[in-house]
């Protein structure tokens, strides 16, 4: 798909981070998302299949089509589905989001997770997706917003390394703060009944699994993935970067806390007579 360069890269470590993130957040992000048996569902930007396995688990009777522009990512996604959901039937499609090879009104539901933040033109993207929905069909979008990260102990160096990530993503044409913009974005694309609800992470001493799975293996790992780019662009020094990351890691120690908010939007597509009525 026409993306801003994927700022985190495509290394095996990044593929692992995406899978860890999806598994850690599955209960939070997929709660309330279950598609009826026989419904046709499109997952756009499926990547390495991190979310695909959870869609299959929650909606075993749905007809799932998973699309991504990367052949390498699709191969990893297929392997993950074979391992995690043996026997599941998925139609795989290599295609650009802006040129998906499906007729109008092909799907009952479209699912998009952590994709819009990497696109140069998210409004055009969701407008393209709207045409694929049958009358009364729904679009589910999940995005993060790095501006919502709050933590204790507070630290200016830790905040700085997060801001470097936001700046690098913006320079590449993406938007790491897009979560707060979902309602006007989807409304502007012509979707109806747009409802956006926050899904907040609270990682503290009472939730050690969340500290490890989200703070350490998802968020801090994501920040660390842009270290070389931040140094090369002169945004920081090696010493300042190391101090900021060390301070982020302090939030995982006794007395530390880390909080982050995702935004999950549900919107209805074209008006008309819903399928089956």
C-alpha positions in Angstrom: 0.0 0.0 0.0 1.1 3.6 -0.4 2.8 4.1 2.9 5.0 6.4 4.7 8.2 4.4 5.1 7.6 1.9 7.9 9.8 3.6 10.5 10.2 0.4 12.7 11.7 -1.6 9.8 11.0 -5.2 8.7 13.6 -7.1 10.8 12.8 -10.5 12.5 12.9 -8.6 15.8 10.1 -6.3 14.5 8.0 -9.3 13.4 8.5 -10.7 16.8 7.5 -7.4 18.5 4.3 -7.2 16.4 3.3 -10.8 17.4 4.1 -10.1 21.1 2.0 -6.9 20.9 -1.0 -8.6 19.4 -0.9 -11.4 21.9 -0.5 -9.1 24.9 -3.3 -6.8 23.8 -5.7 -9.3 22.3 -8.2 -9.2 25.2 -8.2 -5.4 25.2 -8.3 -4.7 21.5 -10.4 -7.5 20.2 -13.1 -7.4 22.9 -16.4 -6.7 21.2 -15.2 -7.7 17.7 -16.8 -10.9 16.5 -18.2 -11.4 13.0 -21.2 -13.6 12.3 -20.7 -17.0 10.6 -20.8 -16.6 6.8 -20.0 -12.9 6.8 -17.2 -11.8 4.5 -14.5 -9.9 6.3 -11.5 -8.1 4.9 -8.4 -7.5 7.1 -6.4 -4.7 5.4 -2.6 -4.5 6.1 -2.5 -7.9 7.8 1.3 -7.8 7.9 2.8 -10.8 9.6 -0.6 -12.1 10.8 -0.3 -10.8 14.3 -4.0 -9.7 14.4 -5.2 -12.3 11.9 -5.0 -15.2 14.3 -7.1 -13.3 16.8 -9.7 -12.5 14.2 -10.0 -16.1 13.4 -10.2 -17.1 17.0 -13.1 -14.7 17.7 -14.9 -15.2 14.5 -14.3 -18.9 13.4 -17.3 -19.0 11.0 -16.5 -15.8 9.1 -15.0 -15.8 5.6 -11.7 -13.9 6.1 -9.7 -12.3 3.4 -6.3 -10.9 4.6 -4.5 -8.4 2.4 -1.0 -6.8 2.5 1.4 -5.4 0.0 4.4 -7.3 1.3 4.9 -10.9 0.0 7.4 -11.6 2.7 4.9 -10.5 5.4 2.2 -12.5 3.9 4.4 -15.6 3.9 5.0 -15.1 7.7 1.3 -14.5 8.2 0.4 -17.8 6.5 2.9 -19.6 8.6 1.6 -18.1 11.8 -2.0 -19.0 10.9 -1.0 -22.6 10.1 0.7 -22.8 13.4 -1.8 -21.0 15.6 -5.1 -21.8 13.8 -4.6 -25.2 12.0 -7.4 -25.9 9.6 -8.5 -22.2 9.4 -9.4 -21.1 5.9 -8.1 -17.6 4.9 -8.0 -16.1 1.4 -4.6 -14.3 1.1 -4.2 -11.3 -1.2 -1.1 -9.3 -2.1 -2.3 -5.9 -3.0 -2.0 -2.1 -2.4 -4.6 -0.7 -0.1 -5.4 1.9 -2.7 -5.8 -0.6 -5.5 -7.5 -3.6 -3.9 -8.8 -6.0 -6.5 -12.3 -6.4 -5.2 -15.6 -5.1 -6.7 -17.7 -2.5 -4.8 -19.8 -3.9 -1.9 -17.7 -7.1 -1.6 -17.5 -7.3 2.2 -19.8 -7.2 5.2 -17.0 -5.9 7.4 -13.5 -4.4 7.1 -10.9 -4.6 9.9 -7.9 -2.2 10.0 -5.4 -2.3 12.9 -2.2 -0.2 13.2 -2.2 0.7 9.5 -3.5 4.2 9.1 -0.6 5.7 11.2 1.8 4.6 8.4 -0.1 6.1 5.5 0.5 9.4 3.8 -3.2 9.9 3.0 -5.3 8.1 5.6 -8.4 9.9 4.5 -8.1 8.6 1.0 -7.4 5.1 2.4 -10.6 4.9 4.4 -12.6 6.4 1.6 -11.3 3.6 -0.7 -12.3 1.0 1.9 -15.8 2.5 2.2 -16.6 1.4 -1.4 -15.9 -2.2 -0.5 -18.6 -2.4 2.1 -22.1 -3.7 1.5 -25.0 -1.5 2.6 -25.0 -1.5 6.4 -21.5 -3.0 6.6 -19.0 -1.9 9.2 -15.4 -0.7 9.4 -13.4 -1.3 12.6 -10.2 0.7 13.0 -7.7 0.4 15.9 -4.8 2.9 16.2 -2.5 4.0 19.0 -1.5 7.6 19.9 2.0 8.1 21.3 1.0 11.4 22.9 -1.1 9.4 25.4 1.9 7.7 27.0 2.2 8.8 30.6 4.5 7.2 33.2 6.0 7.3 36.6 8.7 8.2 37.5 8.4 11.2 35.2 11.4 11.9 33.0 12.2 14.5 30.4 14.8 12.3 28.7 12.2 9.5 28.4 9.6 11.9 27.0 12.3 13.1 24.5 12.9 9.6 23.0 9.2 9.1 22.5 9.0 12.5 20.8 11.9 11.5 18.5 9.9 8.5 17.4 6.8 10.7 16.7 9.0 13.1 14.8 10.6 10.4 12.7 7.3 8.9 11.8 6.0 12.3 10.8 9.1 13.0 8.7 8.4 9.8 6.8 4.8 10.9 6.1 3.0 9.0 8.9 1.2 10.1 12.0 1.9 8.5 15.4 -0.8 10.6 17.0 -3.6 9.5 14.7 -5.7 7.8 17.4 -7.2 11.0 18.6 -8.2 11.9 15.0 -10.2 8.8 14.1 -13.7 10.3 14.6 -13.3 13.3 12.3 -11.3 11.2 9.9 -14.0 8.5 9.4 -16.8 11.1 9.4 -14.9 13.1 6.8 -14.7 9.9 4.6 -18.5 9.6 4.6 -18.9 6.9 7.3 -22.0 7.0 9.5 -22.6 6.3 13.2 -18.9 6.7 14.0 -18.2 5.7 17.6 -14.6 5.8 19.0 -13.8 4.3 22.4 -10.5 4.4 24.3 -8.8 1.2 25.3 -6.2 2.1 28.0 -3.2 0.1 29.1 -2.2 0.3 32.8 1.1 -1.5 33.4 2.2 -1.5 37.1 3.3 -3.8 39.9 -0.1 -5.5 40.0 0.2 -6.4 36.3 3.6 -8.0 35.7 2.5 -9.6 32.5 1.5 -6.3 31.0 4.8 -4.7 32.2 6.7 -7.3 30.2 4.4 -7.8 27.3 3.5 -4.2 26.6 6.0 -1.8 28.3 9.1 -3.8 27.7 8.4 -6.0 24.6 6.0 -3.6 22.8 6.5 0.0 23.6 10.2 0.3 24.7 11.1 -2.2 21.9 9.3 0.1 19.4 11.2 3.1 20.6 14.5 1.3 20.5 13.9 0.3 16.9 14.5 3.9 15.7 17.7 4.5 17.6 20.0 4.5 14.6 17.7 6.7 12.6 17.4 9.2 15.4 21.2 9.4 15.8 21.8 9.6 12.1 19.3 12.5 11.8 20.9 14.4 14.6 17.9 14.3 16.8 19.8 13.2 19.9 23.1 11.9 21.1 24.0 8.4 22.1 24.2 9.3 25.7 20.9 11.2 25.8 19.2 8.3 24.0 20.6 5.8 26.4 19.4 7.8 29.4 15.9 8.2 27.9 15.5 4.5 27.3 16.9 3.7 30.7 14.3 6.0 32.2 11.5 4.3 30.3 12.7 1.0 31.7 12.6 2.4 35.2 8.8 2.5 34.9 8.9 -1.4 35.0 10.7 -1.4 38.4 9.0 -1.4 41.8 6.9 1.8 42.2 6.9 2.5 38.5 3.8 2.7 36.2 3.2 3.1 32.5 -0.1 4.0 30.8 -1.0 4.2 27.1 -4.3 4.6 25.2 -5.4 3.0 22.0 -8.5 4.1 20.2 -11.0 1.7 18.6 -13.5 3.1 16.1 -16.6 1.4 14.7 -18.3 3.0 11.8 -21.1 2.1 9.4 -20.6 2.3 5.7 -22.9 3.1 2.8 -26.6 3.5 3.6 -29.0 1.0 2.1 -30.8 -2.3 2.7 -28.5 -4.5 4.9 -27.6 -7.9 3.5 -30.1 -10.6 4.5 -33.0 -8.2 5.4 
